Structures are given as structure tokens and as C-alpha cells.
Amino acid sequence: MRIVHYLNHTCLGNGHVAVAVDLACDQVNAGHDVYVVSGYGDLDALLVRNGVKVIQFGDSKGPLKLGIMAWRFWRAVRRIKPDVVNAHMVYAALSARIVSLWQRFGLVTTVHNSFDEQANLMRVGDRVITVSEAVGEDMHARGIPRAKLRTVTNGTVGGVRRPVFFGAPVSLQHPAIVTVCGLHSRKGVDYLIDAFATVRKRYPGAHLYLVGGGPEQADFEARAEASGSGHHIHFMGYRDDPRDVLASADLFVLASLRDPCPLVIFEAREMGNPIIASAVDGIPAALGHGQRGVLVPPADSDALAREMTRLLGDERLRETLSSAARENIAEISVRRMSQETLAVYRETLPPRLREAEEQAPTVRPRRALPRDGIAETGGGRG
């Protein structure tokens, strides 16, 4: 197949970008002809090194954004002639649907952020991938027909973006509780800080490490100071690969209020962390509905504190949870995610091409691009 992944950008620190990059690279390894079309981004060089062809068309802003994106995407598609376009965000999906009126291709949209009020616009796809069954139910309740919906759970293990970890663990003070998330309210950071203050009544030497950045960091820092545990709460900032911190953690905690299918759960499982996380959206399925980690109600700092205290006091239970986290690692692999995604793509192909792909996928000749592997189709950033 000739496949296009269509995104607004390929910048670091965005889960949907990470998924698209992992898919694109693995699909090249599977013998497909793969492009990423986006405005700009940090991960373009990684894509090119792994055989993905990158087309940049600059950022688009303002009231004409959709029209500009559609025009630029039409110019790219006219050259590429894809069999399938996988759009990963709303503007990409809408502009791809506009272009499909003139250029024939199967359109697959992926709902990464179901909490977004505009997520139901992803219905424009011929097939709509949701990253968890919970998200699929949410999208159906918001009016997307079940016949269009397909669930493909995220995976992170074994991809080129996150090779097997052989690095040195970061030195932390123990017992060390770690979370990795954007610093905004949806991640439940305030509940985690409150819960940690309670934990320190039993374990005064405990430390909480928050890996990530975000618009509410100053508010959370103030809350940490007000909790009386500020000197034991460490804001570590964004890290491209947090596994060096996870490798030193005694517990990994994710206190999200909404989270369709957080990649960090899989990274924590890969590292064998004992995990405590909110029973919300796609998290229960990511933890085997309690078999791979401990689930707590969202927005409940008391329940979170109880489980954190219980696990810190039970080394054998932590070892059991560590082993459970690593079980069935294939289920959270990039390869599994990629194969299931390709199966959805095939559903959108014309019958003859679908039959040919199912029997013997065709490897198409690669088109020549500039030396850096990156082409531009009009407009720069800004």
C-alpha cells in the first residue's frame, strides 16, 4: 500500500504524534510505501532515517486554516497518489475529506483525544480508529455509526522511536513515586499532590517526581508548597524518553481524570513498574482491567493515598505487580498496533487492490525526494 499519515505537526511531547511516527516506521519495515505529510516538527529526521518520506507544508493559522490545509494537502496528494490516508487530528481529517472529493483514496481517521469537543468530526473517515474500547463507546454515543468504528489499542514497545532501553537509571531519592504527564488539570496532578501529602504522614521520607511540563505548572508548584511536602515534590520538566526515571521508580502513578489510552502506561509496563492509575477511559484496558496494575477511582485523593501507602509498605506486592506489568508485552507492541491498523486500512481499499494486499502486499518504488528526504509543498512556518 501507499500510505499517507497526515498530521498538523510532528512535534515532541504529543501522544498522537508518537503513535503516527511509530506506525509510519513500522509500516515501512512491513514493505509499504509510507509518507508523513505535516506542517513541521521535531521528528522528521527520525522518520527519514527509517525510510519514511516526509512532506512539509508549513503551519496554517487563522480563519482560512482549513482551506489552506486542503489546498496544500491536495498538492501533496496529487504527487503521491496514496491508497490510504490516515488523518490523526480534526483539521487534517476535514481537509483530507475535502481533497478526497477530487482525489480518490481511502480515508481513515484516528481519534486520539476523545475529550476534545470536536472529536466527533472524525466521523468523516471511511473508517474511524479509536485507541480503546471506551473511546469507541464514547464516539458511538456521540453519533458515529458502529459500522465505521474500529478499536486499535496503542502500543509503544519495540518501535524505532523507543528502542529497547539500555540506559542508566536516573538517581532518585527513595522511596520514589513517579508520574509522567502533561501538567494540566486533566491529568489529576492536584489530586496526586494531595494524596502524596497524606502518604508522607506514614512515609515521611517518600519523594514524588513529576516528569513533564505544561501550562499549569506554576499552579501545581504552589499547591505542592502549600501541601507541606514541597521539599519532597520534584518537578523534573519534559523528557523525550522518561524511561531513565521510570527505571528508578518504586511506584508509577497516573491520576488522570480523562485519558483515552496513555502511552506512558505501556512505557511503565515495559520498565516493570508497579502501577497505580485511575480507572477512567482506556486506562483499565491498558492495565488488563486490574491484572497489570492497581486501579483507583478518578478524582479521589484518599483512595489514591491508600493504595500508594499500601504498596510502599508491601515489597512482595510490588514485586508481584512488577512481574504482572511485564506479562504479555506483545499486546502493547508497536508491531501489533501496526498490523491491526493495516487491517483497517485494507477495509477502505477497492476490492481488487484489497485482495492483492491481503494475498501479497505490493512494494512500490520509492519516489525521489531532496537529499534530506524532506519536501515542501508551499508555505513556511508561521
N, C-alpha and C positions, 0 to 999 in steps of 0.2 A: 504493500500500500504506500501511496504517497500521502503523508500525514502533515498537517499544519497544527501546531499548538499556538493559539492566539491569546496574547495577554496584553494588558496595558503597559507592563514593565517587567523586568526580571531582577528586581532589587532584592538584596538580602533582607532577612527578617520577616518574610511573608510566607505563611504556610502554603498558600495556593501556588506561589512561585516554585517553592521547593518540590511540590508534587509534580508540577508540569515539567520541571527540569529532569527529575528522576525518570519520569515516563519517557520523555524525548530520548534521553541517552540509552535507556534500556531497549526502546523500540528500534533504535539504530542497530544495537547489538543483535536484535532479532531479525535483521535483514531488511528493514523498511527504510524508505526514503523520507527523512524527517526534517521539518523546518520549524523554527520558532520565529514568529512574527510578533514584534512588540515595539513599544516606544523607545525604550532604552533599558539599561540595567547593569548590575554588577556581575551577573553570572554568564554573560555572553561568551567570555573567553573559555570558561569551562565547557560550555555547550560545543563550541567549535573544536576544542581538543578531542571531544568524544564523537566527532563526525556529524553533529547536528549543524544544519545550515541556518544561519541567523540573518534575519532581515529586520533592520531598524527603520522606523519611520518617524521618530521624534514624538515628543509629548504633545498632547492636544488639550486645550482648556477652553472654558467659556461656553456660551450658548450654542456655538456651532460645532462643539466637540464631536457629537455623533456623526454629523455629516462629513467632517474632515476625516474621522477614522474610517468611515465607509469608503470614501474616495481613495485613501491611501491603501486600504486593505484590498480594494478592487484592483489597484495597480499591481500589488504583490501577487494576488491570486491569478491574475491574467498570465503572469510569468510561470507560476508554479504548477497550475492546473492540478490541484490536490484531489484525491479521492475523498478524504475526510478532513474536516476542520473541527478541532476540539477547542471551544472557547471557554475560558476559565473565569471570566468576570462579566458583569452585566453589559457594560458598553461594548466589550468585544463580542458578546453574543448578539446584541442587537445590530451592530454594524455588519457582522458576518451574515445575519439573516437578510439584511438589505442587499448585500452583494450576491447572495445566492439566487436572487431574482434574475440575475444575468449570467452567473457562472454556476454551473452545476457541481455540487459536492454534497456529501452527507454532512450534516451539522450536528455535532454532539456538544452539549453544554454540561459543565460540571458545577454543581452547587457546593462551594466550599464554605460559604458563610451564610447559613440559613437564617441567622438572626438579623441579617440585613433586610430592611423593609422591601427592598427592590428584588429580592431573591426570586420571587415568583415570576419575574420577567424572563428567567432562564428557560421558561416553557417554550421559547421559540425554537429550541433544538428539536431535531427529529427524534433524538433520544436525550434524556436528562439523567446524568450520573449524579447520585448522591453519595456522600462519603460515609454514611452509616444508615442503618435501617431506620433509626429515629429521625434522621433528616428526611428520609424518604416519606415517612408517615406525615411529617410536618408539611412537606411540599404537596403531598396529595390533599391534605386538609386545606391547603391554600389554593387548590384548584387545578393542579397539574394531573392529568389522567394517569392512572396506574400503568396503562399500556406504554407510556413513554418512559417511565421511571425504571432505572436500574441502579442497584447499590454496588459500589466497588469501594471497599474499605481502604483507607490509606495504608501505606507501608513505607518503611524507611531503611530496612536492613538490607545490606548487600548492594546498594547503589553506588555510583561513582561520586556522588556528592558527599556521601558519608561512608568512606571505605571502612573496613574493619579497624577498630580503634586500637592502636598500639602506643599511644602517647602516655606521657607521665601524668598521674593524677595531680591536681592542684592540692596544695597543703591547706587543710581546713582545721578549725578547732572543733573538738568533739565533745559530746555528741552533736553531729551536724545534720540539720534538716535543710533540704534544698528544694526550691521551686524554680522552674524556668518558665517564664511567661511575659507577655507584654504587661506593662504597668498601667493598667486601666481597670475600671470597676468590674467589667465583665469577667475578669479572671479571679474575682473574690479575694484580692490581696488584703483588703481591710479585715476580712474575716480570719484570714490566716495570721495576720499580725496579732489580732485579739486572742486567737487560740494559742499562739506561741507564748504570749504573756502568761496565760494560765498554765501552760506546760512548765514554765520556769519556776513555778511555785513548788513543783515536785523535783524538777531537774534544773537547779539554778545555773549549772554550767553549760546548758544547751545553747547552741547558736543557730540562727536562721540565716540562710544565704538566699538572696533573691537575684536570679540571673535574668536580665532583660531590662529594657528601657521603655519609656512611654510617657504620654502627656500628663499623667497624674503622679509622677514620681515624687515631686515635692510634697504633695498631699500625703502620700504614704510615708515619706520620711518623717513628716511632722507627727503622723499617727504613731509611728514607731517610737519616737521620743516621748510622746505623751503616755505610751503604754508602760513606761518604766523599764523597758527592756531595750532601749535604743542602742546601748553599747554592745548588745548581743545580736543585733539585726544588721546584716551587711548587704548593702546594695552594690552588686558587682558589675552592673551595666550589661550591655548586649555583648554576647559572644557568638561568633559564627558557628562554632561547634562546642556545645556545652558539655560534651561527654567527659572532658577532663575534670569538671566539677562533679558531675554525677558519679564518677569513679571513686570519689572520696566521701560520698554521702552515706550517712547511716539510714536516712529515710528520704524518700522523694514524696512531696506533697503537691497536689494540684487542686486548688479550692474553687475552680471555675463555677460561675453561675450559668453560663452558656458556653458550649464548646462542641461543635459538630463532630470533630474527630481529631483531637490534638496530636500532632506528630511527636511531641515530647514524651507522651506516654509510651510510645514504641521505643524511643531512644532510652528511656529509663528501664524498660523491659530488657532491651539489648544489654544494658550495663548491669543487669541483675539487681536493681534497686528494690528494696521493699517499698511498695507504693500505697499511698492513701490518696484517694481522689473523689471528687464529687460524683454522685450518681445522677448525671444530667446528660442529655443529648447522646452523643456517641461514645461517651467515656465508659459506661458499663460494658458495652460490647468489646471495646478495646482491652478491657481487663477480664474478659471471659466471664462477665456477669458475676464477678467476685472470686473467680478461681485464680486470677493472676494478680490480685491486689485487693485492698480493703476499700469498700465504697461507703461514703457518708452522705447524708442529705446536704444539698447545697444551702448556702447562707445560714449555716448552723455552726457557729464557732465553738459552742460547747461540745457538740458531737465530734468535731474535728480535734479538739483538745483531748478528749477522752481517748480517741484512737491513737493519737500521737504519743500520749503518755503510756498507753498500754504497750505499744510496740517498742518504745525506748526501754521499757522495763523487762522485755522478754526477748533475749538474744536468740533463743531457739525458734521462736515465731518469726523473727526477722530472717533467719536462715531459711526457714520453710518458704516464706514469701519470696525471697531472692531466687530460690530454685524454681518456684512456680512461675515467676516473671519470665524466666528464660525458656520455659517449655513451649513447644510448637512455634519456634521462632519463624518457621517458613510462612506461617499465617500472616506475619507482619513484614514480609519481604517486598522489596521493590519488584522483583520478578513476578510474584503472584499478582500484585496490583496491575502490572503492565499487561500480563496475559489476560486478565479479566477485562481490562479496558479495551484491548484489541478485539475481544469477542463482541463488545458493544459496538465498536466501530463497524464491524462486519455486518451488523444488522442494518446499517444505513446504506450499504452498497447496492448497486443494481444487481439483479440475480446472477448474471454471468460472471461479473467480477467477484461477487461473494463466493460463488462456487470455486473459482480459481484460487482465491485466497485461502479458502478452507483446505483445499487439496494440496497446493504448493505455492506458498506466498511468493510473489514476483519481486525480485530485487531490481529496482530501476536504476539506470545510470545516473550518477550524481552530476548535477549541473555545476558549471564553473562559477566560482564567486571570487571576489577580491582576495588578496593574499591572506588577510586576517580572517577570512571566512565570513565577514560581516558585510552585508549590502545595505544601502539606504534607499528608501523609495519616497523621497520628498520630505522636506521639513526637518529641522533640527529640534533639539530640546528647547522648550520654552514656548 
